[in-house]
Amino acid sequence: MKKFNDFLRKKKYLLLLIFASIITHLQWFNPFSILNYSDWSYWPNEATSQLYNSYGTWINFSNFGLVNIQLPFNLFTFIWSLIVNLGSSYDFATKITFLIPIAILGFIAPYILFKKLIKDELASFVVALFYGASTYFLIRQTAHIPIAFIYALTPFILYFFIRALENNKLVNWLFFILVYWTGSCYEIRITYIVTLILFLYFVFCHILNIKKHWKNILLGGCCFISLSFFWLLSISFGRSFDSILAVANRGLFGNFLFDIEHAFALSNDPWTGGLLNNQFIKQPIIWYFWFLPLISFSVFLFKPKNFKYKKEVVFFGVVSLIGIFLTKQSTEPLVGAYLWLYNNFPGFNLFRDASKFYLLTAIGYTGLLGYSLLVLKEHKNEILNKYVFFVFSIIIIFISVWNVKPLITGEIRTMFVSRNIPTDYLVLKYFILKQPDYFRTMYIPTDSRWGIFTNQKPKISDIAVIDSEWKNLLKNYNENEKLTQDKIINVFKLPFAENLMDNSSIKYVIVPLQDVENDDDFFVSYGGDKDPNIREWYIKELDKVDWLKKIDIGTQDLVVYENESYKPHIYLTKEKETIYSDVAFQGIDWQFKNPTEYKISLKNLSKIQYLDFSESFHSDWKLRVGDFNWFKVLTDKNYFLPDDFHIKNNANLNTFKIDPDYIKQNFPKEDYKENPDGSIDVELTLYFKPQSYFYLGLIISGVTLLGCLGYLGYDFVKRRKRKEIDTTVEENEKNK
C-alpha cells in the first residue's frame, strides 16, 4: 500500500493529465463510438480492408481516380487495413492510431518536455494544461486530425531532439529521427514548421557545439531521407510532383480571418467557446485570452540578471514572435510579407492560410509560461513567489479548463459526439456490394460520408467532378448560370450526357439524405440556403432524365436511379471512344490486381482496336505487352507501348490504340500467340508507372527501418547485460 501511495504521490500530475485526456475525449476512448466530421471522413470496413495493397501512387475509389499526394499516409492505412482484416473496425483503427494518441499526447508530451526543461512538476503541469487546451489544437481536433496529431507530438519531437543534442549518442539520435519521421508521415506540412522550431532551438542553444554534432546530424538526415524513400522516389521521378504543385499553388485564402490581435491572443477565428462557427466569420477574441501573452512575456520583466535559462527564454520568445507575425497573415504590419514568403520561400506555398503557424505561437507561449512560473516561484520577493505565482497559475488553469468545457459537455459536437449510420445507407451498401461487376455510383449534389465505396465500386461527387474532370465540358452550359444547383444538374441536360455517364462507368445516381442528426446535411450549401425543399427539387429534375430509371432498393428516403447502359471499366472499341456518339463496345477479360495494375487478356486481335479505361487521364498510365516485371519499368526505356498509342479521349479518360501488326513487328513471339488466321492473342498489363518507384522506395525504407530498430534492440540488450554485470559485481563486492 505504501508503494502504491508513493507512486500516486510521485506521478500525481501525470495521472491528473491522463484523467484530463480521458474526461475531455470520452467518445474517443469508447470502442463502439462512430466518429467523423468534415475533413475526417468515414471509411467503410470493406474499403479499409483493401488498403494494405491499394493505397499506392494512384487512388481509384474517389471520383475518376487521382494521383496520391499523401503517400506518407501508407504507414497508417496499412495498420488500419491490418486491424480491420483481423476483425475490428475502421473506427477502432483510427482511435488506436490517431484519436487516443492525440488525446493523451496533447497533455502528456508538453508535461514531459517542460519537466525536463524547467525541472518543476507543478509549473510543467500548468503549462501542459495550457498547451493541450489551446483553441487552435481543439479546433484541429474537430476535423483536421493529422494536424492535431503532429501538434500533440511536437513537444515529444523537441524532447527527443534535446536529448540527442545533450547525449550526442547514436541511439538518442535514432530515437529522435524515428519520432520525427513518424510525425512527417502524419502531416508533412506541419513537420515543416516543426523543423523550423528544431532549427531555432539548435541555433539559440547549441550552435557553439556544431562541431560535436554535425556527424550525427548528417547521419540522422540521411536516415530520415532513407526512411522516406517510399514516397520521395515516386514524387521525384514520377509525375506526382505536378499534382502536389497544383494543390500547393492555389493562392492565398482567408486574409479576412486573420489579424495581429487574434495572433497575439492565440485565438483561432472559428472559436466561440461552444459550437464552432464554420461559416468563415471571424469570431471576437474572448477577453481572458489576453492574459496569455501578458503572463508569457512577463518572464522578461521578472527574470533575474543571473537567470540560467536565458538562452531558452530567448528561443521561446523568438518562436512566439515568429508565430505571431506569420499568423496575422496579410494584415498590418508588413502586409506583403506573407505573400512574398508564399511566392518565394521554398515550401511556404504549402500554407495557403496562416492558421498552421499557430503551432509556433503555442510552443513559444508554453515555454514562456513555464519559465515565467519558474521565475516567480524562485523569486526572492515573497509577493511574487507566493501570490503572483498562485494567481498566474490559477488564471492559466482556468482558461485551459474553460476551453475544454465544450468537449466535456459535447456542445462542440463535431468529433466529440458519436454518430449513427442511417439505415438507408446500410441497405444501399448491401445492394451495391452484392453485385460482382465494376461500376461507379454518383451522388447528387455531393457524396454522403456514409456512402459505400471500394476499389471495385468507386463513388463520385457531382460537385467535385463538374469543377475538375468535367469543367471544360460544362463551360458553355454553366458560364451564365448563377445558381449552384443549376450548375450541378446541368450535367444531366447535356446533349451527350448519357454517353458521358456510360463511358464513365456510372451505373447508379443517388440523391442522399438530409442527415441533420449526423451533421451530414450538405444541401444547405447547394441551394438549400434559399430553398428548404432543395432536395425534392433535385429529385424532380432527375425524374425528367429519360435514360435514368428510378428503382426501389428498399430504402425509405434515399433515392436511387439506374443507368442501364453503363459501360465496363475496361473495354474494346473498333473506333476511338467519344461522348458525342454511341460507340459500340466489346467486353473483355481483365483482372484487377491493385489500383495501379490491371491484367488484360485479348483474343483473336486482327485489326487496330482501342482499349478504353475509365480512369482520369494521366500520361503515366502505360500498357505493357507480354510478361510484366515492375523492376524492369525502371531499367527499360522501351518497356511499354509508345506514348503515341495513349490517347486522352473527350471524356478526359484513357484510350489506348492496340495495333496487332505493330505488336508482331516490335515484340518477340513469346510475348503473344499468333493464331492460324493471322490474328493474335495477347496478354497486357495496364500499369501506373510511378508505382515502381514506390515499390523500390518501400524496400529501401523498410530495410532502413529494420536497421534502425535492430540497432536500438541491440543497444537495449547490450545496456541490459552491462547493467546485470555491474549489479553482479556490486553484489560480489558487498559479499566480500
CORLINHU-V362312 format. One record per residue. PHI is phi in whole degrees, 0 to 359 (* if undefined). D_FIRST is the distance of its C-alpha to the first C-alpha in Angstrom with 1 decimal. Layout:
PHI & D_FIRST
PHI & D_FIRST
//
This chain:
* & 0.0
295 & 3.8
297 & 5.4
295 & 5.1
295 & 6.2
296 & 8.6
298 & 9.8
298 & 10.6
293 & 12.3
287 & 14.2
251 & 15.3
298 & 15.8
289 & 19.6
297 & 19.6
293 & 17.6
296 & 20.0
290 & 22.9
296 & 21.9
299 & 21.6
298 & 25.0
299 & 26.4
287 & 25.6
294 & 26.6
273 & 29.9
227 & 30.7
306 & 29.7
292 & 32.8
289 & 32.2
265 & 29.0
277 & 30.9
293 & 32.2
254 & 35.1
283 & 36.4
247 & 39.8
239 & 39.9
194 & 43.1
189 & 45.3
53 & 48.3
289 & 48.1
269 & 45.1
279 & 46.9
263 & 46.1
249 & 46.8
297 & 47.7
301 & 45.8
297 & 49.2
284 & 49.9
297 & 46.5
297 & 46.8
272 & 49.9
291 & 48.4
300 & 47.5
230 & 51.3
238 & 52.8
261 & 51.3
262 & 53.7
283 & 56.4
232 & 58.0
257 & 56.4
247 & 58.6
272 & 56.7
244 & 57.5
53 & 61.1
253 & 63.4
91 & 61.0
199 & 60.2
294 & 59.1
276 & 55.3
264 & 54.5
241 & 50.8
303 & 50.6
304 & 47.3
294 & 45.7
304 & 46.3
304 & 42.8
261 & 41.4
297 & 44.1
296 & 43.7
294 & 40.0
304 & 40.9
298 & 43.6
299 & 41.3
297 & 38.7
293 & 41.4
291 & 43.2
274 & 40.0
109 & 40.2
266 & 38.2
231 & 39.8
302 & 41.0
299 & 38.7
294 & 35.6
299 & 37.0
287 & 37.5
295 & 34.1
291 & 32.6
266 & 35.1
231 & 35.7
294 & 34.0
296 & 30.3
302 & 30.6
298 & 32.6
301 & 30.1
280 & 27.2
296 & 29.3
303 & 31.1
256 & 28.1
283 & 26.0
300 & 29.0
295 & 30.3
296 & 26.8
295 & 26.5
299 & 30.2
278 & 30.2
294 & 26.9
287 & 28.9
284 & 32.1
259 & 31.3
56 & 28.0
221 & 26.6
293 & 23.7
294 & 24.8
297 & 28.4
296 & 27.5
297 & 25.6
296 & 28.6
286 & 31.2
294 & 29.3
299 & 29.6
298 & 33.2
297 & 34.0
286 & 32.4
240 & 34.2
292 & 37.7
296 & 40.5
298 & 41.9
297 & 38.7
294 & 38.3
293 & 42.0
297 & 41.8
289 & 39.0
274 & 41.5
200 & 44.0
262 & 43.9
294 & 40.8
300 & 41.6
295 & 42.2
299 & 38.9
296 & 37.2
292 & 38.8
300 & 38.1
293 & 34.4
278 & 34.6
307 & 36.7
301 & 34.0
294 & 32.6
300 & 36.1
296 & 36.6
300 & 33.3
290 & 34.3
294 & 37.8
295 & 36.6
297 & 34.5
296 & 37.6
292 & 39.8
288 & 37.6
270 & 37.0
53 & 40.2
251 & 39.2
302 & 40.4
297 & 37.0
291 & 36.0
293 & 39.4
293 & 38.9
303 & 35.6
299 & 37.3
298 & 40.4
294 & 38.5
293 & 36.6
298 & 39.8
295 & 41.8
301 & 39.5
299 & 39.9
294 & 43.7
290 & 43.6
289 & 42.0
202 & 44.5
293 & 47.0
295 & 48.4
288 & 45.2
297 & 44.5
302 & 47.9
291 & 46.5
300 & 43.3
299 & 45.6
298 & 47.3
298 & 43.9
297 & 43.2
299 & 46.8
295 & 46.6
298 & 43.3
297 & 45.0
297 & 48.1
280 & 46.5
245 & 43.8
219 & 45.0
298 & 48.7
289 & 49.6
256 & 47.6
298 & 49.4
297 & 51.0
285 & 47.6
256 & 46.4
297 & 49.5
294 & 49.3
290 & 45.8
295 & 46.8
296 & 49.8
297 & 48.0
297 & 45.3
297 & 48.2
296 & 49.9
296 & 46.7
298 & 46.2
296 & 49.9
296 & 49.6
296 & 46.5
264 & 48.6
301 & 51.7
296 & 51.2
244 & 52.2
294 & 54.1
295 & 56.8
293 & 57.8
286 & 58.0
284 & 59.9
253 & 62.4
275 & 62.5
248 & 63.7
292 & 60.4
299 & 60.7
298 & 63.4
292 & 61.1
294 & 58.5
298 & 61.2
298 & 62.4
284 & 59.0
291 & 58.5
261 & 61.9
276 & 61.9
94 & 62.3
294 & 60.3
222 & 58.8
82 & 57.6
306 & 59.0
287 & 59.0
266 & 55.2
235 & 54.4
200 & 55.1
294 & 53.9
293 & 52.2
297 & 49.9
296 & 49.3
294 & 48.2
278 & 46.0
52 & 44.4
245 & 45.5
289 & 46.5
301 & 49.6
280 & 48.4
288 & 45.5
241 & 46.0
91 & 42.5
208 & 42.7
296 & 44.8
294 & 46.3
265 & 50.0
256 & 51.1
260 & 54.8
56 & 55.1
241 & 55.4
295 & 53.8
273 & 51.4
294 & 51.4
284 & 48.7
290 & 46.2
305 & 46.6
285 & 43.0
294 & 43.1
291 & 45.3
294 & 42.4
296 & 41.1
294 & 44.0
297 & 44.3
290 & 40.7
301 & 40.9
278 & 44.1
293 & 43.2
301 & 41.6
287 & 45.2
276 & 45.9
261 & 43.0
293 & 42.3
287 & 43.4
296 & 46.2
265 & 44.0
297 & 41.3
280 & 40.0
252 & 39.4
300 & 43.0
299 & 43.6
295 & 40.6
296 & 41.7
298 & 45.2
302 & 44.1
293 & 42.1
295 & 45.0
295 & 47.6
301 & 45.6
299 & 45.3
293 & 49.1
296 & 50.0
299 & 48.0
297 & 49.6
298 & 53.0
285 & 52.8
288 & 51.1
285 & 54.0
55 & 56.1
255 & 59.8
257 & 59.8
298 & 60.6
272 & 60.5
52 & 62.1
298 & 62.6
268 & 63.9
295 & 61.1
295 & 58.9
297 & 62.0
297 & 63.1
299 & 59.8
299 & 59.8
273 & 63.3
236 & 63.0
273 & 59.5
305 & 58.4
86 & 55.8
289 & 55.9
287 & 57.8
286 & 54.7
244 & 53.7
286 & 56.4
226 & 54.3
272 & 52.2
299 & 49.0
299 & 47.2
280 & 47.4
301 & 45.0
302 & 42.4
300 & 43.9
295 & 43.7
296 & 40.1
296 & 39.0
298 & 41.1
297 & 39.9
299 & 36.2
296 & 36.9
295 & 39.0
298 & 36.5
299 & 33.7
288 & 36.0
297 & 37.3
295 & 33.9
295 & 33.2
300 & 36.6
295 & 36.1
295 & 32.6
263 & 34.1
291 & 37.4
286 & 38.8
287 & 40.1
295 & 37.7
296 & 39.0
290 & 38.3
282 & 34.9
251 & 33.6
280 & 35.6
294 & 37.2
302 & 34.0
296 & 32.3
296 & 35.3
298 & 35.6
297 & 32.0
295 & 32.3
298 & 35.6
296 & 34.2
295 & 31.2
298 & 33.6
299 & 36.1
296 & 33.5
295 & 32.0
292 & 35.5
295 & 36.7
273 & 34.1
305 & 34.7
295 & 37.5
288 & 35.2
290 & 32.7
282 & 35.6
86 & 37.6
291 & 40.7
284 & 41.1
52 & 41.6
47 & 42.7
274 & 39.8
249 & 37.3
229 & 38.7
285 & 39.1
254 & 42.7
234 & 44.6
284 & 47.4
302 & 50.5
302 & 52.0
301 & 55.3
287 & 53.7
291 & 52.2
298 & 55.7
299 & 57.2
301 & 54.7
294 & 55.7
295 & 59.3
288 & 59.3
287 & 57.2
285 & 59.3
269 & 62.3
282 & 62.5
280 & 64.8
277 & 64.0
195 & 64.6
250 & 63.3
246 & 62.4
242 & 63.4
255 & 61.7
242 & 63.8
276 & 63.2
209 & 60.0
280 & 57.4
278 & 54.5
295 & 51.0
269 & 50.9
293 & 54.1
291 & 53.8
205 & 54.7
215 & 54.5
295 & 56.5
267 & 59.2
223 & 59.1
296 & 58.9
242 & 58.9
239 & 61.1
263 & 60.9
304 & 64.4
297 & 63.8
289 & 62.3
282 & 65.2
285 & 67.9
262 & 66.5
225 & 66.3
302 & 68.1
257 & 70.6
301 & 71.1
292 & 74.5
295 & 75.7
263 & 75.1
306 & 76.4
288 & 79.8
264 & 78.4
248 & 75.6
295 & 77.0
258 & 78.5
281 & 75.7
258 & 73.8
267 & 71.4
299 & 68.4
295 & 68.7
291 & 72.3
296 & 71.4
291 & 68.8
279 & 71.2
298 & 74.1
298 & 73.0
272 & 74.1
256 & 77.5
297 & 78.5
298 & 81.6
249 & 79.8
301 & 76.5
296 & 76.6
296 & 77.3
298 & 74.5
293 & 72.0
298 & 73.4
295 & 73.3
271 & 69.7
61 & 68.6
269 & 67.5
265 & 67.6
234 & 65.8
246 & 65.9
234 & 63.1
258 & 62.7
288 & 59.0
276 & 57.4
270 & 56.9
271 & 53.2
293 & 52.2
303 & 48.9
258 & 47.6
55 & 49.3
244 & 51.7
260 & 54.9
265 & 56.7
296 & 60.1
298 & 60.0
274 & 60.5
233 & 63.4
109 & 65.7
287 & 63.4
291 & 63.2
247 & 66.8
232 & 67.2
294 & 64.5
257 & 66.3
297 & 66.2
297 & 64.6
296 & 67.5
295 & 69.9
301 & 68.4
298 & 68.8
297 & 72.4
293 & 73.3
289 & 72.0
300 & 73.9
280 & 77.0
279 & 76.4
289 & 78.7
269 & 77.1
257 & 73.7
246 & 73.1
289 & 70.6
236 & 68.7
254 & 66.4
255 & 63.3
102 & 61.6
272 & 59.9
273 & 60.3
241 & 60.6
295 & 60.3
251 & 63.9
233 & 64.9
243 & 68.3
248 & 69.5
256 & 71.7
289 & 73.4
261 & 75.3
299 & 72.3
256 & 72.6
294 & 70.2
291 & 68.0
227 & 70.4
203 & 74.1
249 & 77.6
226 & 80.6
277 & 84.2
228 & 84.4
299 & 82.0
294 & 79.5
209 & 80.1
272 & 79.0
267 & 82.6
206 & 83.9
271 & 82.6
273 & 82.4
294 & 82.4
229 & 79.5
235 & 78.7
289 & 75.3
226 & 74.1
275 & 71.4
215 & 68.4
229 & 64.8
275 & 61.8
266 & 59.7
197 & 57.6
299 & 58.6
252 & 60.3
212 & 62.2
230 & 64.6
259 & 66.8
232 & 70.3
240 & 73.1
246 & 76.7
243 & 79.5
53 & 83.3
276 & 83.2
240 & 86.9
229 & 87.2
300 & 85.2
226 & 82.4
235 & 79.5
267 & 75.8
251 & 73.9
225 & 70.2
273 & 68.7
246 & 66.1
308 & 66.6
297 & 69.1
211 & 67.7
294 & 69.8
274 & 67.0
285 & 67.5
234 & 69.6
236 & 71.4
254 & 71.6
262 & 74.3
89 & 73.3
299 & 70.2
234 & 67.3
223 & 64.9
298 & 62.6
288 & 62.8
293 & 66.6
302 & 66.4
277 & 65.3
248 & 68.1
248 & 71.1
293 & 72.7
252 & 75.0
286 & 72.4
248 & 72.9
300 & 75.9
302 & 77.4
298 & 76.0
297 & 79.5
278 & 78.7
260 & 75.7
239 & 76.8
269 & 75.1
281 & 76.6
282 & 77.2
262 & 74.0
64 & 72.1
247 & 71.1
262 & 71.9
229 & 75.1
240 & 76.1
280 & 79.7
247 & 80.1
248 & 83.4
298 & 84.1
294 & 86.9
297 & 84.6
297 & 82.1
294 & 84.8
276 & 86.2
241 & 83.0
235 & 80.5
297 & 80.9
296 & 81.9
291 & 78.6
275 & 77.0
205 & 79.0
241 & 81.2
266 & 84.8
274 & 86.4
304 & 90.1
275 & 91.0
93 & 89.8
285 & 86.6
232 & 83.2
254 & 79.8
218 & 77.1
258 & 73.3
241 & 71.8
237 & 68.5
266 & 67.7
218 & 65.2
265 & 63.5
305 & 64.1
302 & 61.1
299 & 58.8
294 & 59.9
294 & 58.7
296 & 55.4
299 & 55.2
298 & 56.0
297 & 53.5
296 & 50.8
296 & 51.5
298 & 51.3
296 & 48.1
296 & 46.5
297 & 47.4
297 & 46.1
297 & 42.8
297 & 42.4
297 & 43.4
296 & 40.8
295 & 38.0
297 & 39.3
295 & 39.4
296 & 35.8
295 & 34.7
299 & 36.8
296 & 35.3
296 & 31.7
297 & 32.6
299 & 34.5
292 & 31.8
293 & 29.2
295 & 31.7
298 & 32.5
294 & 28.8
295 & 28.6
296 & 31.9
298 & 30.7
294 & 27.5
296 & 29.8
298 & 32.2
298 & 29.6
294 & 28.4
296 & 32.1
295 & 32.9
295 & 30.1
294 & 31.3
292 & 34.8
//
